[in-house]
């Protein structure tokens, strides 16, 4: 029976122990010139990362301002157009497959190709390119096309127009090839080499600056790479912000990605809200007792928030507070009273006093947040979580994260995804109400400002919408001030926001149906489809489930067909066949017949053993368990967090905070 299920068990073992391969990414060197390309490419070193640049086309965009007079100091100096934005993990980008990413409601196409290194033709390197996801011919999506095998060009699948992703140049229009060749032949063939025409033509695509930093791809959507290089050298554009611990030796990272139908500003506010972890994440699923290490009690553990303007008009805030339980301690020592009104006596566990750590939260505008507990404000953290929130568009966001730790072994990526998705599902649906209220108030602010005789650059959305009371909300208040002061300058935001408002507003009342929990928390559409490792795991689960079913039914059929024999009868039949096979006096036909009868006897004996009561039910149980485990793992990558699970989940709040 072990032989029968060996393949099944091997697949299950691989399923349970497989760790997603997270290749260490090396930034690509300068783009090479090979026989497929007749142009030179430009590269530059950005904070130890090579910026891919061979684009010559510019990319312009219009931004609506509430006020033409903009101050050059403080938050007014922050320019969303002069930033890098994370779009995808490099390891999640398939080789030679155009992939669509979105920023500020505009689609772009990114691709990864392999090319010969400039200084070593024997070695290949990864090259990244980015373009506006629009073919200049008929405006169809280039992300629906392909990367050519020869040259690594991006080819539109509609009419075959082909573009060099490094500069946006249209290198071939198939429909003009015959006429062009005939014209050249009539003119006596190609003449002397002409100078390269660097002027942008209407048939050229729009190339976008792209770079890699800490295993993530970033694009600057309003700059071509040459413009990005110039802006960097002139001190107007800083490289992508970095998490210090990721660059340090000994640290391991486990990355994740997920898209949400929640506005990116609201998602950032959620991550930077130190008070919600004790309630929204109080269940036994991910955080057994909730957490409030990053919050303030307003008495002994006061929060310090530092705000600073960084180079090139950047902005950063850092909060710090003692990383100790506040509400949990108060609930256990003061609030939890028995029916008689006396404090409930609980056995105290003997613990060794440890130095109090400092819980720090850092936001580097416009996309990076990282949280960790440290010995002091300048010390490193043995474990921290980093988040990158990409502004996909108004009402949408892309969430990317990394667990950064000094663990002796690297946790399989799919295990991190399972835990993180459970964690995110606990409060994402709650954000829907905040998301709708904030967008509505922001749109109303634009309407009021447009009709005002003295327009302003600040739209006090959060100040007029939220009610702040917690001592921990010094941090959210600062973040809210940043958004209220700068969102009027976000590219395309006012246009898309007002379009959303006009679709959903009826006499100042939002009438858009409230989305279902399944729509907001659809893990497959938001995560699994965007993560090759999770897709591979789901495929392995499907194989385990399919094979366990096939083997299970085959075993049951065998039980019904095979006539049970006693062990003596089976042994006698097998021994007789072997004895006849060993006889040298038999002719050829007799040998063949004997071999056949012997094999049948062996098979019958083996089948007879399988259908015996103990082996039969043992194998059947193993197949059932295999199918069950695979099904449970697969379930984690599809919609899971139903209304019933939510209602059970929030019951744990009473364990953390005694009901009145």
C-alpha positions in Angstrom: 0.0 0.0 0.0 3.0 2.3 0.4 3.9 1.7 -3.2 0.4 2.7 -4.3 0.5 6.1 -2.6 4.2 6.9 -2.9 3.6 9.4 -5.7 0.8 11.0 -3.7 2.9 11.3 -0.6 5.8 12.8 -2.5 3.6 15.4 -3.9 2.1 16.2 -0.5 5.6 16.4 1.0 6.7 18.8 -1.6 3.5 20.8 -1.1 4.0 21.2 2.6 7.8 21.8 2.6 8.2 23.8 -0.6 9.5 27.3 -0.1 9.0 29.8 -2.7 12.3 30.7 -4.4 13.1 34.3 -3.7 16.2 34.9 -5.9 18.6 37.5 -4.7 18.2 40.3 -7.2 21.3 42.0 -8.6 20.8 45.4 -10.2 21.5 45.2 -13.9 24.5 46.9 -15.4 24.5 49.2 -18.4 22.4 48.1 -21.3 24.4 46.3 -23.9 24.7 47.1 -27.6 24.2 43.9 -29.6 23.5 43.0 -33.2 19.8 43.3 -32.6 19.9 47.0 -31.5 21.3 49.9 -33.4 21.3 52.5 -30.7 23.2 53.3 -27.5 21.7 53.1 -24.1 22.4 55.2 -21.1 22.7 54.1 -17.5 23.4 55.8 -14.2 24.1 54.7 -10.7 21.4 55.7 -8.3 22.2 55.0 -4.6 24.0 51.7 -5.6 21.2 50.8 -8.0 21.5 51.1 -11.8 18.9 53.3 -13.4 17.9 51.9 -16.8 17.8 54.7 -19.2 17.8 54.8 -23.0 14.6 56.6 -23.5 14.5 59.9 -25.4 10.7 60.5 -25.4 9.2 62.7 -22.8 6.0 62.1 -20.9 3.9 65.1 -19.9 0.9 65.3 -17.7 -1.4 68.1 -16.4 -2.1 68.6 -12.8 -5.0 70.7 -11.4 -4.0 73.1 -8.7 -6.4 74.8 -6.3 -4.1 77.8 -6.2 -1.6 79.1 -8.8 0.5 80.6 -6.0 2.4 77.7 -4.4 4.8 78.1 -1.6 8.3 76.5 -1.9 8.6 75.7 1.8 7.2 72.9 4.0 4.6 70.6 2.5 4.0 73.0 -0.4 7.4 72.0 -1.8 6.4 68.3 -2.2 6.1 67.4 -5.8 4.4 64.1 -6.7 5.8 64.3 -10.2 9.4 64.2 -9.0 9.2 60.9 -7.1 9.7 57.1 -7.7 6.8 54.8 -7.2 6.9 51.1 -6.4 4.9 49.0 -8.9 5.9 45.3 -8.5 8.4 42.9 -6.9 11.1 42.1 -9.4 10.7 38.3 -8.7 7.0 38.5 -9.5 7.6 40.0 -13.0 7.6 37.1 -15.5 10.5 37.0 -17.9 9.7 38.2 -21.5 6.0 38.9 -20.6 4.7 42.5 -20.7 2.8 43.2 -17.5 0.4 46.1 -16.8 0.9 48.3 -13.8 -1.1 51.4 -12.9 -0.3 54.7 -11.3 -2.6 57.7 -10.8 -5.2 56.0 -13.0 -2.8 55.7 -15.9 -1.7 52.2 -17.2 2.0 51.4 -17.9 3.6 48.3 -19.2 6.8 46.9 -17.6 8.9 44.0 -18.9 11.9 42.0 -17.9 14.3 40.6 -20.6 17.7 38.9 -20.6 20.5 40.6 -22.6 24.3 40.2 -22.9 26.3 42.2 -20.4 28.1 45.1 -22.0 31.5 44.2 -20.5 31.1 40.5 -20.7 29.4 39.0 -23.7 29.4 35.5 -22.1 27.0 36.5 -19.3 23.4 37.6 -19.4 21.8 40.2 -17.2 18.2 41.2 -16.4 17.1 44.4 -18.1 13.9 46.2 -17.2 11.9 48.5 -19.4 8.7 50.6 -18.9 6.4 52.3 -21.4 3.0 54.0 -21.4 0.6 51.1 -22.0 -0.6 52.4 -25.2 0.3 51.7 -28.8 0.5 55.0 -30.8 -1.2 53.3 -33.7 -4.7 52.5 -32.5 -4.2 53.1 -28.7 -4.6 49.5 -27.7 -2.7 48.1 -24.7 0.9 47.0 -25.2 0.6 44.8 -22.1 -1.6 42.6 -24.3 1.3 42.0 -26.6 4.6 40.1 -26.4 8.3 40.5 -26.0 10.1 39.4 -29.1 12.5 36.5 -28.9 15.0 38.3 -31.1 16.0 41.7 -29.6 13.6 41.7 -26.6 11.4 44.3 -28.2 7.8 45.0 -27.1 5.4 44.0 -29.9 1.7 45.1 -30.1 -0.4 42.1 -30.8 -3.0 44.0 -32.8 -1.0 45.0 -35.9 2.5 43.9 -35.0 4.0 47.4 -34.4 7.3 46.8 -32.5 9.0 49.1 -30.0 12.3 49.3 -28.3 11.4 49.5 -24.7 14.6 51.2 -23.8 13.8 54.4 -25.7 10.2 54.0 -27.0 11.4 54.0 -30.6 9.2 52.2 -33.1 11.6 49.8 -34.7 9.2 48.1 -37.2 5.8 48.5 -38.8 5.3 45.2 -40.6 2.8 46.7 -43.1 5.5 49.1 -44.4 8.4 46.6 -44.7 7.7 45.4 -48.3 7.3 48.9 -49.7 10.4 50.2 -47.8 12.5 47.3 -49.1 11.4 47.9 -52.7 12.1 51.6 -52.4 15.6 50.9 -51.1 16.2 48.4 -53.9 15.1 50.9 -56.5 17.5 53.5 -55.0 20.4 51.0 -55.4 20.3 49.7 -51.9 21.4 51.3 -48.7 23.8 54.2 -49.0 26.3 55.5 -46.5 25.5 55.2 -42.8 23.3 58.1 -41.8 23.2 59.8 -38.4 20.8 58.3 -35.9 17.6 60.3 -35.8 16.8 61.1 -32.2 13.8 63.2 -32.9 10.6 61.7 -31.5 8.1 60.6 -34.2 4.4 60.1 -33.9 4.8 56.3 -34.3 7.2 56.1 -31.3 5.9 54.9 -28.0 6.3 56.7 -24.7 9.2 55.4 -22.6 9.2 55.7 -18.8 12.1 55.8 -16.3 12.4 52.6 -14.3 14.9 51.3 -11.7 15.3 48.5 -9.2 15.8 49.0 -5.4 15.8 46.4 -2.7 14.2 43.8 -5.1 11.4 46.1 -6.1 10.8 47.9 -9.4 10.1 51.6 -9.3 9.0 53.9 -12.0 8.9 57.7 -12.3 5.9 58.0 -14.6 6.3 61.7 -15.5 10.0 61.4 -16.6 11.8 59.6 -19.3 15.0 57.9 -18.1 17.2 60.7 -19.6 15.0 63.2 -17.8 15.3 61.3 -14.6 19.1 61.1 -14.9 19.2 64.9 -15.5 16.9 65.5 -12.6 19.1 63.3 -10.3 22.3 64.9 -11.3 20.8 68.3 -10.7 19.5 67.3 -7.3 15.8 67.6 -8.2 15.1 63.8 -8.0 16.2 61.5 -5.1 16.6 57.8 -5.5 13.9 55.4 -4.2 13.8 55.4 -0.3 15.3 52.3 1.3 14.7 50.3 4.5 18.2 50.2 6.2 17.9 46.7 7.6 17.2 45.1 4.1 20.7 46.2 3.0 22.4 44.8 6.1 24.0 41.3 6.2 22.1 38.6 8.1 18.6 39.9 7.4 16.1 37.8 5.5 13.0 39.2 3.7 9.7 37.5 2.8 7.7 39.7 0.4 4.0 39.9 -0.5 1.7 41.8 -2.8 -2.0 42.6 -2.9 -4.3 45.0 -4.6 -7.2 46.7 -2.8 -10.3 48.7 -3.9 -9.5 51.1 -1.2 -8.0 54.6 -1.7 -4.2 54.6 -1.2 -4.4 57.5 1.2 -6.8 55.6 3.5 -4.7 52.4 3.3 -1.6 54.4 4.4 -3.6 56.0 7.3 -4.7 52.5 8.4 -1.1 51.3 8.5 0.0 54.3 10.4 -2.9 54.1 12.9 -1.3 52.7 16.1 -4.5 52.2 18.0 -6.4 49.8 15.7 -4.2 46.8 16.2 -5.6 46.0 19.7 -9.2 45.7 18.4 -9.3 45.1 14.7 -6.6 42.4 15.0 -7.7 40.9 18.3 -8.7 37.4 17.1 -6.8 34.2 17.6 -6.2 33.9 13.8 -3.2 36.2 13.5 -2.6 38.2 16.7 -3.9 36.2 19.7 -4.1 39.1 22.1 -4.0 42.1 19.7 -1.1 44.6 20.0 -0.7 48.2 21.1 3.1 48.4 21.2 3.0 51.5 18.9 0.3 53.4 20.8 0.5 55.9 23.6 -1.4 55.8 26.9 -1.1 59.6 27.4 0.5 59.2 30.8 3.7 57.1 31.3 4.2 56.2 27.7 4.1 59.4 25.6 4.5 59.4 21.9 7.2 61.5 20.2 6.6 62.5 16.6 9.3 64.1 14.5 8.7 65.7 11.2 11.4 66.6 8.7 11.8 67.8 5.2 14.3 65.8 3.2 16.3 66.6 0.2 14.6 67.5 -3.1 11.4 68.6 -1.4 10.8 65.2 0.3 9.0 64.7 3.6 9.3 62.2 6.4 7.8 61.6 9.8 9.0 59.3 12.6 7.1 58.4 15.8 8.5 56.6 18.8 7.0 55.2 22.0 7.8 52.6 24.6 7.0 49.2 23.1 5.0 47.9 26.1 1.4 46.8 26.4 -0.8 49.7 27.5 -4.4 48.7 27.1 -3.7 45.1 27.8 -2.0 45.9 31.1 -4.8 48.3 32.1 -7.5 45.7 31.2 -5.9 43.0 33.2 -5.0 45.0 36.2 -7.8 47.5 36.5 -10.7 47.0 34.1 -11.3 43.2 34.6 -13.5 43.2 37.6 -15.5 40.3 38.9 -19.2 40.4 39.6 -18.5 41.6 43.2 -16.6 44.6 42.0 -13.2 43.4 43.2 -10.3 42.9 41.0 -10.0 39.5 39.5 -7.0 37.7 40.9 -4.8 36.1 38.2 -1.7 34.1 38.6 1.3 36.1 37.6 3.9 34.3 35.6 7.5 34.8 36.7 9.2 36.7 33.9 12.7 38.1 33.6 12.7 41.8 33.3 13.9 42.9 29.8 15.0 46.4 28.9 12.1 48.3 27.3 12.3 48.6 23.6 11.2 51.6 21.5 8.5 51.1 18.9 9.1 53.3 15.9 7.0 54.0 12.9 8.5 55.7 9.9 6.8 57.2 6.8 8.8 58.4 3.9 6.6 60.2 1.4 5.0 59.2 -0.8 5.0 55.4 -0.5 7.2 53.8 2.2 6.3 52.9 5.8 8.3 50.6 8.1 7.6 49.6 11.7 9.9 48.0 14.2 10.9 47.7 17.9 14.4 48.8 18.7 16.7 49.3 21.6 16.8 53.0 20.9 15.8 55.4 18.1 19.0 54.8 16.1 19.4 51.1 16.7 18.5 48.4 14.2 15.5 46.1 14.7 15.8 42.3 14.7 12.3 42.1 13.2 10.4 44.8 11.3 7.7 45.1 8.7 7.9 47.3 5.7 5.1 48.5 3.6 5.0 50.1 0.2 1.6 51.6 -0.9 1.4 52.4 -4.6 -1.1 55.1 -5.7 -2.9 53.0 -8.3 -5.6 55.6 -8.7 -8.4 57.4 -6.9 -10.1 54.7 -4.8 -7.5 52.0 -5.5 -4.1 50.9 -4.1 -1.4 48.3 -4.5 -0.1 47.0 -1.1 3.4 45.5 -1.0 5.1 44.4 2.1 8.2 42.6 3.4 8.8 40.9 6.7 12.5 41.7 7.5 14.1 39.5 10.2 17.3 37.8 11.5 15.6 34.4 11.7 18.1 31.5 11.2 16.0 30.2 8.3 13.9 31.8 5.7 10.2 31.3 6.1 8.5 30.0 2.9 6.9 32.8 1.1 3.5 31.1 0.8 3.2 30.7 4.5 3.8 34.4 4.9 1.1 35.1 2.3 -1.4 32.9 4.2 -0.8 34.6 7.5 -0.7 38.1 6.0 -4.0 37.7 4.0 -5.8 36.6 7.2 -4.4 39.6 8.9 -5.4 42.0 6.2 -8.9 40.6 5.9 -9.6 41.5 9.5 -9.9 45.2 8.9 -9.8 46.0 5.2 -13.6 45.8 4.9 -13.9 48.3 7.8 -11.9 50.8 5.7 -14.6 50.9 3.1 -16.7 53.3 5.2 -13.7 55.6 5.8 -12.7 55.4 2.1 -16.2 56.5 0.9 -16.5 59.3 3.5 -13.0 60.7 2.8 -13.5 60.7 -1.0 -16.9 62.4 -0.7 -15.6 65.1 1.5 -12.5 65.7 -0.7 -14.8 66.1 -3.8 -17.0 68.5 -1.9 -14.0 70.5 -0.9 -13.0 70.9 -4.5 -16.5 72.1 -5.4 -16.4 74.6 -2.5 -13.0 75.8 -3.5 -13.9 76.1 -7.2 -16.8 78.4 -6.3 -14.8 80.4 -3.7 -13.5 83.9 -4.5 -10.2 83.1 -2.7 -9.2 79.5 -3.5 -6.7 77.7 -1.3 -4.1 75.0 -1.8 -5.3 73.0 1.3 -8.4 70.8 1.3 -9.1 70.1 5.0 -10.7 66.8 4.4 -9.4 64.8 7.4 -9.6 67.8 9.8 -13.2 68.2 9.0 -14.1 64.5 8.7 -12.3 62.7 11.5 -12.7 63.1 15.3 -9.3 62.8 17.0 -9.2 62.0 20.7 -6.5 59.4 21.4 -3.1 60.5 22.6 -1.7 58.1 19.9 -3.3 60.1 17.1 -0.5 62.6 17.0 0.9 60.4 14.2 -2.3 60.1 12.1 -2.9 63.9 12.6 0.5 64.6 11.0 -0.1 62.2 8.2 -3.6 63.8 7.6 -2.0 67.2 7.4 0.3 66.0 4.8 -2.5 64.6 2.6 -4.7 67.6 3.1 -1.9 69.9 2.1 -0.7 67.9 -1.0 -3.5 65.9 -2.5 -4.6 68.9 -4.6 -1.3 68.4 -6.5 -1.7 64.6 -7.1 -1.7 64.0 -10.9 -5.2 63.2 -12.3 -6.7 62.9 -8.9 -9.2 65.8 -9.1 -10.5 64.6 -12.5 -11.0 61.0 -11.4 -12.3 62.0 -8.0 -15.0 64.2 -9.5 -15.9 61.5 -12.0 -16.4 59.1 -9.1 -18.4 61.7 -7.1 -20.7 62.5 -10.1 -21.4 58.9 -10.7 -22.3 58.2 -7.1 -23.8 61.5 -5.8 -27.6 62.1 -5.8 -28.6 65.3 -3.9 -25.4 65.1 -1.8 -26.1 61.5 -0.8 -24.0 58.6 -2.0 -26.3 56.0 -3.5 -23.6 53.6 -4.8 -24.5 50.1 -3.5 -22.2 49.0 -0.7 -19.8 46.4 -2.2 -20.0 42.9 -0.9 -17.4 41.5 1.4 -16.3 39.1 -1.3 -15.7 41.9 -3.7 -13.5 43.9 -1.3 -11.7 40.8 0.0 -11.2 38.7 -3.1 -7.8 37.2 -2.5 -7.6 35.5 -5.9 -8.1 38.7 -7.9 -6.1 40.9 -5.6 -3.2 38.6 -4.7 -3.0 35.1 -6.3 -3.2 36.4 -9.9 -0.4 38.8 -9.1 2.0 36.3 -7.4 3.6 33.5 -9.4 4.6 31.7 -6.2 1.0 31.6 -5.0 -0.2 30.4 -8.4 2.3 27.6 -8.4 1.2 26.5 -4.9 -2.4 26.5 -5.9 -1.5 24.3 -8.9 0.4 21.9 -6.6 -2.7 21.7 -4.4 -4.9 20.9 -7.4 -2.5 18.1 -8.3 -2.6 16.6 -4.8 -6.4 16.8 -4.7 -6.8 15.3 -8.1 -4.4 12.4 -7.5 -5.9 11.7 -4.1 -9.3 11.4 -5.6 -8.1 9.1 -8.4 -6.2 6.8 -6.1 -9.0 6.7 -3.6 -11.6 5.7 -6.1 -9.2 3.2 -7.7 -8.7 1.6 -4.3 -12.4 1.4 -3.6 -12.9 -0.2 -7.1 -10.1 -2.7 -6.3 -11.8 -3.6 -3.1 -15.1 -4.4 -4.9 -13.4 -6.4 -7.7 -10.7 -8.4 -6.0 -11.9 -11.6 -4.3 -10.2 -11.8 -0.9 -7.8 -14.8 -0.5 -6.2 -16.2 2.5 -2.6 -15.4 3.0 -1.8 -19.1 2.5 -3.6 -19.3 -0.8 -1.9 -16.2 -2.1 1.6 -17.4 -1.0 1.0 -20.8 -2.6 -0.1 -19.3 -6.0 3.0 -17.0 -6.0 5.4 -19.8 -5.1 4.0 -22.1 -7.8 4.4 -19.5 -10.4 8.0 -18.8 -9.4 8.8 -22.5 -9.4 7.4 -23.0 -12.9 9.4 -19.9 -14.0 12.6 -21.4 -12.7 12.1 -24.7 -14.7 14.7 -25.0 -17.6 12.7 -27.7 -19.3 9.9 -25.4 -20.5 9.7 -24.3 -24.1 9.5 -20.6 -25.2 5.7 -20.4 -25.3 5.5 -22.1 -21.9 8.0 -19.6 -20.5 5.9 -16.7 -21.7 2.7 -18.2 -20.4 4.4 -19.0 -17.1 5.7 -15.4 -16.8 2.3 -14.1 -17.4 0.7 -16.3 -14.9 3.4 -15.5 -12.3 2.9 -11.7 -12.8 -0.9 -12.2 -12.4 -0.3 -14.1 -9.3 2.0 -11.4 -7.9 -0.5 -8.7 -8.8 -3.4 -10.7 -7.3 -1.4 -11.2 -4.2 -0.5 -7.5 -3.9 -4.1 -6.4 -4.6 -5.3 -8.9 -2.0 -3.0 -7.4 0.6 -4.3 -3.9 -0.3 -7.9 -4.8 0.2 -7.3 -6.3 3.5 -9.1 -4.2 6.2 -6.2 -2.5 7.9 -4.1 -1.5 4.7 -7.3 -0.5 2.9 -8.6 1.9 5.5 -5.1 3.1 6.3 -4.4 4.1 2.7 -7.9 5.6 2.3 -7.4 7.7 5.4 -4.0 8.9 4.1 -5.5 10.0 0.8 -8.3 11.7 2.6 -6.0 13.7 4.8 -3.8 14.6 1.8 -6.9 15.9 0.0 -8.1 17.8 3.1 -4.7 19.5 3.7 -4.4 20.5 0.1 -7.9 21.9 0.0 -7.4 23.9 3.2 -4.1 25.4 1.8 -5.7 26.2 -1.5 -8.6 27.9 0.3 -6.2 30.5 1.7 -5.7 32.0 -1.7 -9.3 32.6 -2.6 -12.1 34.6 -0.9 -12.3 33.3 2.7 -13.3 36.0 5.2 -17.1 35.6 5.1 -19.6 37.4 7.3 -19.7 34.4 9.7 -15.9 34.4 10.1 -16.0 38.1 10.8 -18.7 37.8 13.5 -16.7 35.0 15.2 -13.5 37.0 14.8 -14.7 40.1 16.6 -15.8 38.1 19.6 -12.2 38.1 20.7 -12.3 41.8 21.4 -14.0 41.0 24.7 -10.9 39.0 25.7 -8.8 42.1 25.2 -11.1 44.7 26.6 -13.6 43.8 29.2 -17.2 44.7 28.3 -18.9 47.4 30.5 
